[in-house]
Amino acid sequence: MKPLSGDYRHKLLISGAELRELKKHTDSMVEAFGLDRKIEKYQGTRPITLYRWDLECLMDVIDRLCLTRRFLQWTVSPVAVQVLI
């Protein structure tokens, strides 16, 4: 997807534990037009530029992870949840 002239670029600095956790779940971003490759290459030293659709994809991934963890906590023991996630 190509940005138009009115599309705002959001610059975010993601590092440390947040970046490691984000890189673990790049397989959930395969339909995001290169966002998975962009995050895999990102080192966390400079701000990363993301557009609205990139942020929406990241929010969907986070939402899916939260729902999965809640479901697992209801159905599986807490020790097993830590092993699975």
ZADO-1210 file (C-alpha; in nm, 4 decimals, padded with zeros to 6 digits):
<atoms>
<atom x="00.0000" y="00.0000" z="00.0000" code="MET" pos="1"/>
<atom x="00.1407" y="00.3379" z="-00.0958" code="LYS" pos="2"/>
<atom x="00.0896" y="00.6339" z="00.1353" code="PRO" pos="3"/>
<atom x="-00.0898" y="00.9356" z="-00.0022" code="LEU" pos="4"/>
<atom x="00.0118" y="01.2945" z="00.0561" code="SER" pos="5"/>
<atom x="-00.2276" y="01.3309" z="00.3527" code="GLY" pos="6"/>
<atom x="-00.1179" y="01.0134" z="00.5338" code="ASP" pos="7"/>
<atom x="00.0620" y="01.0890" z="00.8584" code="TYR" pos="8"/>
<atom x="00.3835" y="00.9045" z="00.9431" code="ARG" pos="9"/>
<atom x="00.4095" y="00.8020" z="01.3078" code="HIS" pos="10"/>
<atom x="00.7627" y="00.7670" z="01.4420" code="LYS" pos="11"/>
<atom x="00.7976" y="00.5299" z="01.7372" code="LEU" pos="12"/>
<atom x="01.0984" y="00.4104" z="01.9303" code="LEU" pos="13"/>
<atom x="01.0508" y="00.0499" z="02.0388" code="ILE" pos="14"/>
<atom x="01.3304" y="-00.1222" z="02.2273" code="SER" pos="15"/>
<atom x="01.4132" y="-00.3728" z="02.4980" code="GLY" pos="16"/>
<atom x="01.1515" y="-00.6239" z="02.6086" code="ALA" pos="17"/>
<atom x="00.8824" y="-00.4626" z="02.3935" code="GLU" pos="18"/>
<atom x="01.0883" y="-00.5115" z="02.0784" code="LEU" pos="19"/>
<atom x="01.1759" y="-00.8721" z="02.1664" code="ARG" pos="20"/>
<atom x="00.8083" y="-00.9529" z="02.2293" code="GLU" pos="21"/>
<atom x="00.7041" y="-00.7817" z="01.9064" code="LEU" pos="22"/>
<atom x="00.9601" y="-00.9771" z="01.7042" code="LYS" pos="23"/>
<atom x="00.8264" y="-01.3031" z="01.8498" code="LYS" pos="24"/>
<atom x="00.4883" y="-01.2377" z="01.6913" code="HIS" pos="25"/>
<atom x="00.5817" y="-01.1144" z="01.3441" code="THR" pos="26"/>
<atom x="00.4354" y="-01.4328" z="01.1968" code="ASP" pos="27"/>
<atom x="00.0915" y="-01.2866" z="01.2799" code="SER" pos="28"/>
<atom x="00.1612" y="-00.9898" z="01.0515" code="MET" pos="29"/>
<atom x="00.2042" y="-01.1709" z="00.7200" code="VAL" pos="30"/>
<atom x="-00.0805" y="-00.9843" z="00.5494" code="GLU" pos="31"/>
<atom x="00.0490" y="-00.6383" z="00.6436" code="ALA" pos="32"/>
<atom x="00.2392" y="-00.5509" z="00.3231" code="PHE" pos="33"/>
<atom x="00.5938" y="-00.5876" z="00.4553" code="GLY" pos="34"/>
<atom x="00.5363" y="-00.4897" z="00.8187" code="LEU" pos="35"/>
<atom x="00.6700" y="-00.8266" z="00.9349" code="ASP" pos="36"/>
<atom x="00.9971" y="-00.7782" z="00.7431" code="ARG" pos="37"/>
<atom x="01.0222" y="-00.4176" z="00.8603" code="LYS" pos="38"/>
<atom x="00.9957" y="-00.5223" z="01.2260" code="ILE" pos="39"/>
<atom x="01.2360" y="-00.8156" z="01.1816" code="GLU" pos="40"/>
<atom x="01.5022" y="-00.5784" z="01.0458" code="LYS" pos="41"/>
<atom x="01.4337" y="-00.3086" z="01.3083" code="TYR" pos="42"/>
<atom x="01.7102" y="-00.2814" z="01.5702" code="GLN" pos="43"/>
<atom x="01.5515" y="-00.0354" z="01.8143" code="GLY" pos="44"/>
<atom x="01.8190" y="00.2328" z="01.7860" code="THR" pos="45"/>
<atom x="01.6218" y="00.4849" z="01.5776" code="ARG" pos="46"/>
<atom x="01.2492" y="00.5556" z="01.5597" code="PRO" pos="47"/>
<atom x="01.0565" y="00.3317" z="01.3221" code="ILE" pos="48"/>
<atom x="00.8106" y="00.4976" z="01.0829" code="THR" pos="49"/>
<atom x="00.4656" y="00.3425" z="01.0796" code="LEU" pos="50"/>
<atom x="00.1480" y="00.4453" z="00.9031" code="TYR" pos="51"/>
<atom x="-00.2101" y="00.4127" z="01.0258" code="ARG" pos="52"/>
<atom x="-00.2579" y="00.0695" z="00.8673" code="TRP" pos="53"/>
<atom x="00.0637" y="-00.0556" z="01.0297" code="ASP" pos="54"/>
<atom x="-00.0588" y="00.0578" z="01.3709" code="LEU" pos="55"/>
<atom x="-00.3966" y="-00.1073" z="01.3098" code="GLU" pos="56"/>
<atom x="-00.2202" y="-00.4340" z="01.2297" code="CYS" pos="57"/>
<atom x="-00.0118" y="-00.4097" z="01.5492" code="LEU" pos="58"/>
<atom x="-00.3255" y="-00.3439" z="01.7555" code="MET" pos="59"/>
<atom x="-00.4947" y="-00.6477" z="01.5984" code="ASP" pos="60"/>
<atom x="-00.1952" y="-00.8678" z="01.6826" code="VAL" pos="61"/>
<atom x="-00.1903" y="-00.7431" z="02.0427" code="ILE" pos="62"/>
<atom x="-00.5670" y="-00.7920" z="02.0735" code="ASP" pos="63"/>
<atom x="-00.5394" y="-01.1481" z="01.9401" code="ARG" pos="64"/>
<atom x="-00.2610" y="-01.2265" z="02.1871" code="LEU" pos="65"/>
<atom x="-00.4615" y="-01.0903" z="02.4790" code="CYS" pos="66"/>
<atom x="-00.7670" y="-01.2940" z="02.3795" code="LEU" pos="67"/>
<atom x="-00.5551" y="-01.6080" z="02.3399" code="THR" pos="68"/>
<atom x="-00.3971" y="-01.5634" z="02.6811" code="ARG" pos="69"/>
<atom x="-00.7356" y="-01.5047" z="02.8468" code="ARG" pos="70"/>
<atom x="-00.8797" y="-01.8144" z="02.6789" code="PHE" pos="71"/>
<atom x="-00.5817" y="-02.0254" z="02.7846" code="LEU" pos="72"/>
<atom x="-00.6066" y="-01.9023" z="03.1426" code="GLN" pos="73"/>
<atom x="-00.9697" y="-02.0132" z="03.1551" code="TRP" pos="74"/>
<atom x="-00.9078" y="-02.3570" z="03.0090" code="THR" pos="75"/>
<atom x="-00.5520" y="-02.4542" z="03.1051" code="VAL" pos="76"/>
<atom x="-00.3483" y="-02.4378" z="03.4239" code="SER" pos="77"/>
<atom x="-00.1355" y="-02.1202" z="03.4744" code="PRO" pos="78"/>
<atom x="00.1894" y="-02.3179" z="03.4441" code="VAL" pos="79"/>
<atom x="00.0866" y="-02.4538" z="03.1043" code="ALA" pos="80"/>
<atom x="-00.0054" y="-02.1035" z="02.9867" code="VAL" pos="81"/>
<atom x="00.3491" y="-01.9811" z="03.0572" code="GLN" pos="82"/>
<atom x="00.4935" y="-02.2746" z="02.8640" code="VAL" pos="83"/>
<atom x="00.2630" y="-02.2238" z="02.5643" code="LEU" pos="84"/>
<atom x="00.3219" y="-01.8492" z="02.5411" code="ILE" pos="85"/>
</atoms>
